């Protein structure tokens, strides 16, 4: 089904639902913090989701987005939702891997390096993720992958040996471990701080999608992007469980329909944006292309090590996710 067809169908259903919701006594404002810039495709998808809910509930629930970490920094968003400081928000799923290894299912190098494999891995992990989030007073509404992750450098790199000593932007446990195994030096940097970090030399390399690099104009500081399709991490939108349980069934129906549309639209955007951003990085002056065979072989060996480590750290939950993922092939 094309995006336009799904959108048309959902608009009809939302119009009916909105008519049922309209007229309630109290209007609510939900603040939705987001870590990435307003022009990032995740933020644009979130903004349209917010508009969909506001319109679909006839304003009974108004969702206001706050991109670029302007309300809460990325690392603080999940805790703010859990504790009721805000009602809803978006965060990088693997950013919580230090709490529980299960959160890092989407950041195991080369486990799922295509959109199709990533979708199957997410489906395999979703029941476990929803149970874990429920225990943390959270409800997941939708999740959208980033384009495949590649490697950015300020020089030509042909082997792991060439990476040693470089200051590497880390944003979760997986990236910190990748830095350790390649001899790079991990530096924790939030998405909103990327441009400044590279411009000032705080960081010299990172693993990220073409989307992040394009949005932050990293060609102003970096010279090479290597397509290695390491993994496709997910951003997800979550709502405080107490807030969710206090929401009327009619409004829940609207929110779930809007979430369905947002997940479809976000996936579609991620796929379309991949080629566009590769071209944009090249137009900015970067050397863009696949990594050499020798480097890929070394990275996949590191990926094997990290896969084993993740399964061990995630325990029975990790084994169940892997079994379900392998069974879907």
N, C-alpha and C positions, 0 to 999 in steps of 0.2 A: 504493500500500500504506500503510495506516495505521501509525503508530508502534507500537501495541500488537501488531499482527500481525508486524511485523518483529522486534520484541523477543522475541516467543514463539519464532519460528524460530531466532533467534540463540542464545537460551538453550538450546535443544535441542542445537544444534551445539556450543556451548561446554561443555555437560555431557559430550558424547562426547570432545571434545578434552581437557577437564580430566582425564578418566579416563586418557587416554593420557599426559598430562604427570605425573600424580601419581606420587610414589615416586622422583623424581630425588634425587640425593644432596645437592644443595646448594640452599638457598633464597637468593634475592637480594632486597635491598631497593633499589628505585629511587626516589630523591627527585625530585619533580616540581614545580619552582617555577612560580608563576603570578603575573601582575602585578595581577590584579583581585581585588576583594573576594570572600569566600567565598559571598556571596549573589548575585553576578552570574551570569547564566545560562551564561556560558562556564565559570566556575569550577565551577558545579554539574554541567555536562556533563562536565568533566574529572574531577571527584570520582567520578561514576558510572562513567566509563571506567576509573578506577583500581580501583574495587571489582570491576568486571567482570573485569579482568585478574587481580587477586588471587584471586578466586573461581574463574575459569576455569582457572587454572594450579594450583589447589589449594594456593595459598600459596607455590609455588616462586618466583614473582616477585611481590613485594609492592610496589605503587606507593603512595607516600605523598605527597599533594598539600600544597603550601605556598602558599596564596593571599596576596593583598595585598602582594606583593613582600617577604614575610617572610624568605625564604631568599636570594634574589637580587633586586635591583631589576629592573624591566622591561627596561631598556636593557642589563643585564648577563646576561640569561638565555641568549641564544643563544650567546654566547662561553663561558659556563660549560659548556654542553652540548658544544660543539665541542672544548673542551680537556679534557673528562673530569672536570670538577669535580662534575658531576652527570650522571645518565644520561639524563634525559628532561625536557621542559618545554614550556611554552606561551608564545608571544610574538605580538605584533601583526606581521603579515608586512611591512607597509610601514615598520615601524620600522627596517628594514635598507636602506632605499633609498639611504642615503649610501654603502653598500658597492657596490651595483649597482642601476641604475635599474629593472631587471626586477622587483625586490621591490616596486616601487610601482605595478604594473599595476592594482591594485584601488583606487587612490586618485586616479585621473584624473577630475576633476570632470565629471559628466554623461555619461561614456562608457557606464556601465552603472548606471542608477539604480533598477532594480527587482530583485526577487529572481531572476526568471527570466533577465534579462540578465546579472546578476552570476554566476549559475551557469554560463552559457555562456562568459563571460569567464574564469572560473576553469578550466573545462575546456580552454579554448584555451591558457591559460598553464601548466597543470600539468606537461606534459612538460619544458618549459624550466626550470620551478622545480625539478623533481626532479633534473634534470641539474646545475643550479647548486648545489643543496644537497649532492648526492653529492660534488662537488668540494670541499665545505667540511666533509666528514666528518660529514654529517647525513643522516637519513632522515625524510621527512615521513610521519606516520601518518594524520592527518586534519586538515581545516580547516573552520571554521564562520564564516559572515559575521555582522557586526553588522547591526542594522536600518539603514535609510537614514539618512545623516548630515544633520542640520539645524544651524541656527545659533542659538546662545544669546547673549543680550545683557542688559545691565543697564539698557536703555532701549529705546524704540521706534526701529526702524530701517526706513527706507523706500527708501534708496538707498546705493550704495557711499560716497557723500560722507559719510553719517551714521556710517560705520565708522571714518573716518580718526582716527588717534591713539589708538584703543582698544588696551589691552593684551590680546593674543590668545594663548590657550593653543595651543602648537605641540607636536606629538608625532611628526612625521615631516617629510621634505622637502616633501611636497605642502602640508601645512598652513603651513609656513614661507613657501613661495612664495605661497600664497593670501593670507597676511597682507601680504606685500610688495606684491602687485598691488592690494590694496584700501586700502593706506595704513595698515594696522594695525601694531602693534608685537609681533612674535612673542616669546613667553616659553616656554621649554621646561619642561613640567610633566608628571610621570608621573601615571598614573591614580590611584594611591594618595594623591597630594598635591592633588587637585582641590579638595576641600571647603575645605581650609585656604587655598589660593591665592585662591579667590574671596572667602572671608570676610575676608581681610587686604588685599584689593585688589591683590595681585600680578598677578592676571588679571581681566579684565572681560568677556571673551567667549570663545567657542570654537565649533568645529564638531565635533559628536559626535552619537551616537545618543540617542534618548530613554532607552535603557537606562542609559547612563552617567549622564545627568543625574538620572534617577530614583534610581539606586543611591546617588548622592552627595548627594541632597536639595539640588540647586543652587537650588531656589526660595527657600532661605534667604538667597541673595545676588543672584540674577539674576531678571529680571522677564519676559523674552520668549523664546519658542522659535519659530523660523520653520521650517516644513517645506519644505525645498528639495530633498531627496532627492539630495544631491550625489554620493554614492558609497556603496558597501557594503564597507568594509574587512574583511579576514579575520584571524582569529586562527588559528594553526596549532600543532599538537603535533608536536614533532620528537624523535628519539632519536639518541644518539651512534652513528655508523655502526659503530665498533669493538664497542660493546656489542651492537648489533643482530646483527652477524655472529657474535658469540659466543653468541647465543641459540639454543636448540634449535629445530628445525623445528616441533615440536609447540607450543611456547610462542609461536613466531611466528604460527602459525595462530590461536591464541586471541587474541593482541594485534590481529591484523588484523581478526578478526571483531568484537572490541570497538570498534575504531576505526571500522568500518563503521556500527555501531549509534550511536556517539557523533556521527558526522558527520550521520547522519539526524536524530537527536534534537536536535542543536544547531541544525540548519536549521529544524526544526519549532518549536523554542523561539523562535528569532529572529523568525519570522513572527508567532507568537502574542503575543510580548512587545511587539511594535511598538505595537499599539493599547492594550494595558494601560498601557504607560509614558506614552503621550500623555495618557491620562486621569489618570494619577498626577501628571504635571507640572501639569495644569490644576487638579486637586484641591489641590495644594500652593500654588496662588495665582498661577501663571504664566499669561500670555497665550499661548495655543498656537493656531497656525493656519498656513496657507500664506503664503509671502512674497508681496508685491505684484508685479504684472506688471513694473513698472519695475526693481525689484531683481533679479528672476529674469532679465530680459534682460541686465542688466549682468553678473550672475554667469555666465551661459552664454557670454558673450563672453570672460570670463576663462578659462572652461573650455576654450574653443577654443584659446586661447593655450597653456594648460598641456598640452593633448593633443599639440600640435605639439612642444612642448619635450620631453615624455616620449618620444615616438617617436624624436626625434633622439638623446636621451641613451641610450636602450635599444638603438639601433643595429639590427643584423640580427635580434636576438632580439625586439626590440620590434615590428619590422615583421612577423615571423612570427606573433607573438601576435595582432596586429591583423588580419592576413589570415585567420587561423583563426577569429577571433571574427566577422568580417564574413561569412565563408563559412557560419557556423552560423545566420545569420538567416533 
